[in-house]
Amino acid sequence: MSKLGNLGARLHHGEVGYDFVKNRKIWYGISILITITAILGLTVRGLHMGIEFQGGAVFTTPKNMSVSVAAAEGYAEDASGHDAIVQKLGDGSMRIQVAGIDTNTSDKIKDTLAEDLKVDAEQINAELVGPSWGEQIANKAWQGLGIFLILVVLYLAIAFEWRMALAAFVALIHDITITVGIYALVGFEVTPGTVIGLLTILGYSLYDTVVVFDSLKEQTRDITKQTRWTYSEIANRSINSTLVRSVNTTVVALLPVGGLLFIGGGVLGAGMLNDISLSLFVGLAAGAYSSIFIATPLVADLKEREPAMKALKKRILAKRAQAAAAGESEDIPVSDEDYGDEPEDAAPAVVGPRNQPSSRGRGRGRPSGKRR
């Protein structure tokens, strides 16, 4: 077995791990800091909306143009008096976008561009884009996002409980805010591809969160009938037991997206890939982070406010204090009857040797081997 596979097995069985829940205030602080930075970037810089949302004209030049992108951009800005975006296409032609112009202005810009680029005006294709089309896309996107969030909250509230639904909702808003804020800070153009990317990342973010929640739901069944582990400790075990799976799926998803963003958009200059690849890259990374560091610790926070969980924690701490006073290990597991049919190796994933179940009392009252 590989080292990573061995680590995943040890994490799953609670032999090793990191206490994510105990250090949740650190992660909350980091997330708040990142979110504030994203909101400030969005407020100060704003989003660079594409021509689909502002309206304007798109000019496509003939193939195999010898003019550089920088020169064509200067010609377009001089001719229109507006900022222009120029992209070199695979066949050697250029796509020139100029926002905020009407039909009459478009014809004049086309003639001026033809003269500067030394081509016939008939060889330049001009297309006008109305702002109403982009407004319809934006409205549909907001409607889709709202419906998605409502359905997610309802599903999680029914399948799990309202605390998990609330935590997942907070994690999704966290991911969207960070992604949009990064867009504002980087200055990438917002296009319909960006909207598609934003809606896509929600599914990835929710997947990792639901995997941890499902493990947590299974391990906390009849939790009040035992006096071994608190809700936070079992929540931490759930994170650690699914940690390698979450990291693996996120890395596998990020590799092709990173190729589009850094190689396709950066090295090869395929600027049209930037809009969707950046939203996917940032959103996938933020989704993996929020499912581990935000959603599950927040559920543990909310859950341990319940009177039943407070009473359980009080009993467990008293039992451990009594065991410590008697000179025994704090984490000696009690009899199997205290936790139903819980596996004997079901210890919370915490750092150090304390998470190793004691062999004391194991198999007491029955012969070794399989349970009967």
N, C-alpha and C positions, 0 to 999 in steps of 0.2 A: 504494500500500500504506500502511496506517495506521502510525503510529509504533510501536504495540504489535506489529503484525505484522512490521515491519521489525526490531524488537528481537528478536523470536522467531527470525527467520531468521538474524540475526547470532549469537545464542546457539547455535543449532543447528550452525552452521558453525565455531564456536569463535573468531569474530572478536572478541567481547567476552565477558565473564563475570566471575564472582566465585569466588574460591577457597574453596569450602565445606569441602573436605576438609582443607586446610591449617589452617583455624581451628576444627577439630572440637573441640578442648579447650574452647573458649569455649561451643560449643553443648552439649557434655556437661555443663559446669558449670551453664548455665542450666536445662537439663532436670532435673538433680539437685536444684537449688534449688526448682523448681516442684513436683517430685514430693514432696520432703520437706514442703513447705507443704501439699500436698494430703493427705498421710498424717497430718500433725498435725491438720488440720481434721477429718479422719475420726475420729481418735482422741479429740480433745477434744470436738467438737460431736456427732459421731455422725450417723447418717442419720435423717431424720424419716420413719419408715415410715408409709405410708398405711393406711387402715382395712382394705384388702384383706389386709394382712399382719398386722395386730394383732387384727382382729375388732372388732365393735361394731355400731352401728345407723346407718342413713341415713334421715333424715326429709325428705319432699318436701312442701312447703306448696302451697296452692292458687295459681292464677294471679293475676297483677296484685296482688301484695302491696304495701301502702303502707309497710311497715316497712323501715327501712334495714338494710343488711347488718351494720353494727356493733351495732345494737340487737338484731337476731336472734341474733347471736353471744353477746351478753351474756345474753340469756334462756336460750339453750341451756346455757351454762356454769353459770349459777345453778341450772338445773333438774337438771343431771347431776352437777355437781361435777368435771367433766373438761373438758379443752380441747376446743373445738369449732371446726370449719371450716365456714364458710357461703359458698356460692357463689350468685350471682344468675344465673338461667337466662334464656334469650332470651324466654320467654313471661311473664316477670314473677314466676314462682315461685322458691322458694329450695330449695337442697339443703343440708341440715344434717347434718354427719357428727360423730358422737361415738364415740370408740374406747373399748374396754375395758368394755362393759356387756353384761348378759345380757337375757333376755326380760322378766322381771318389772320390771327397772329401765327397760327401754325403754317399757313401757306407762305407767309413772308419768311419765317425761319427756314422752311424747307428750301426756298430759293437761295437764301444766303448760305446755307450749309452746302448746297450743290456747288455754288461758286467757290467756296473755301476749300472744299474737298476735291474740286476739279473733276466733277462727274455731272452727268446730265440729271436735271431735276426729276425727270420721269423715272430714273433708276432708284430714287429714294422713296421708300414706302412710308407713308405717314398714317398713323392710326390715332384717333382721339378717344380718350377714356373719360367718361363722365364721373363726377364724384358721387352721384347717387348710387352707382353700382357698388362702390366700395362701402358706402353707408349701409346698403342692404346686407353685404357680407358681414360687417361688424355687428349689425343687429342680430343676424342669425347666429353668429358666434356667441354673443352674450346670451341669447335664448338657449342655445345648446349647452352652454356652461351651467346656466342656472338649473336647467332640467336635470343635467347630469349630477350636480351636487345634491339636489333634492332626492333623486332616486338612490344615490349612494347612502345618504344619511338614513333613509327609510329602510333600505336593505340591511345595513349594519345594525340598526336598532332592532330589527326583527330577528336577524340571524344570530346576533351576539347580544348587545345591550346598548342603551343610549350613551353610556360613558365612552364606549369604543367608537360609536358613531360620531360623537363630539370630537374625540381625539383625532379620528381620521379626517374630519372636516377641517380642523385646525392645521393638520399636516398638509392637506391639499392647498389651502389658502397660502400657507408658508411657501410651498413650492412655486405657485403661480407668481406670488409677489417677488420672490428672488429672481425668477426667470425674466419677468418683465423689467425689473430694475437693472439687471445685467444688460438687457437690450438697450436701455436708455444710456447706461454708462459707456458701452462699447460704441454706440451710435450706428448700429446696423439698421438697415431699412426694414420697416415692418410691411410685410406683404401678406397675401392670402396664405402663402406657405408658412409664414410665422404663426398664423391662427391655427392652421392644421397641426403644426408642431406642438403648440400649447395644449390643444385638446388631446393630443396623443399621449403626452407625458402623464396625464392624469391617470390613465389606465395602468401605466408602469408603476407609478407611485403607490396606487391603491393595492396593486398585487403584492408587493413586499409587505405592506401593512397588514393585509388580511392573512397572509401566511403566519405572521407572528401572533395575530389575534386568535387564529384557529388553534395554535399550539397552546396559547394561554388559556383559552376556554376549556380545552381538554384537561389541562393539568390542575385547574382550579375547581374542578367539579367536586362537590362535597368538601370544600376546603375547610369549612368550620368544624368538620368531624375529626380533624387531626390537630396536633399541637407540635408539629415539626417545623413548618416553614410559614413565614408571613406571605401576604399577597405580593409584596414587592420582591421578595426573594424568588418566588415562583415566576413572576413576570420577568425578572432578570434571567432566569434559566431559559425561558421561552426565547428571549432575544439571542442568547448565546447558542442555543440549539439550532437556530435557523440562520446564524450569522454567516457561515461559509456559503450557504445556498444563496443568500441575498447578495453577498459580494460577488460570487461567480456569475449570477445572472446579470448583475449590473455591469460588470466588466465586459462580458460578452456582448451586451447591448451597446456599450460605449465605444467599442473598437471600430465597428463600421461607421458609426456616427462621427467619431473623431477623424476617421479617414476622409469623410465628406467635408468636414469643417476645416481641418488643418492642411490636408493635401489637395483636395478638390477646390476648396475655396481660397486657401492661402497660397500654396505653391503653384497650382495650375491656373489660378485666377478665375475660376468658375464662380463668379460672384453670385449667380442666381441660386447656388447651393447654400450660401451663408444663412439666408433667412430661416430655412427650416432646420438646418443642421445645428445652429447655435441654440435654438430653443430646445431641441431634443437633447443636446449634450448637457446643457445646464440643468434642464428639467429632470433628466435621468439621475444625474448625480445628486441633485437636491432631494429627489424622491427617495433614494436609498438612504440618505442621511436622515431625513425626517422619520422614516419608518423605524429606524433603530434608536435615534437619539431624542425624538420628540413624541411620537404617537404612543408607544408602549409606556415610557415613563409617565406620560400625562395620564394614561389610564390608571396606573398604579397610584398616582397622586389622588385622583378622583375616588378611586375605589376604597382607599384606606381612610377616607373621611366617613365611611359608613360606620354606624355603631357596632355592627357585627364584626367588621374587620378590626376596629379599634380594640374590641374585647379580645379577639383572637390574638392580636399582636401583644396585648398585655399578658395573656396567659403564656404565650411562648417565651417572652422575655423573663417572666417570673420562673418558668421551668428551667430556663438556661441559667439564670442566676442561682437557683437551687442546686443545679448540677455542678456549677462552678464552685459553689461553697462546699460541696461534698468532695471536691477534688477530681471530678469527672470532666470529660470533654463537654463543652457547651453544646456541641452539635451531635451528641450521641442520639441516633434515631430511636424513637420509641417503638413499641410493638406494632406489628402490621395492622392490628385492628384499629389503630388510631387514624389510619388513612385508607381504610378500605383495602382495595386490591392494588395499591400503589406499588410499583416495582421497587425493590430494595436499593437500586442504584439511583433512584430519583432524588438526587440532591440538587440544591440550587447552585448555579454556576457562579462561584465567587473565587477570587484569587487566593491561593495559599492552600495549605494542607487541610484546613478546616472543612473543606467541602468533601473530603473523602469520608464515606460512611464508615463508621466503626464496625468491626466484625463482631463486637460484643453483642450478644443477644441474637445474632443472625442464626437462624435455623433452630432457635430455642424451642424445645417441645416437639420437634419433629426430626426425622432422619434427614441427612444431607441428600441433596439431589433435587429433583423436580418437586414442585408443590403437588400435593394431592388434593 
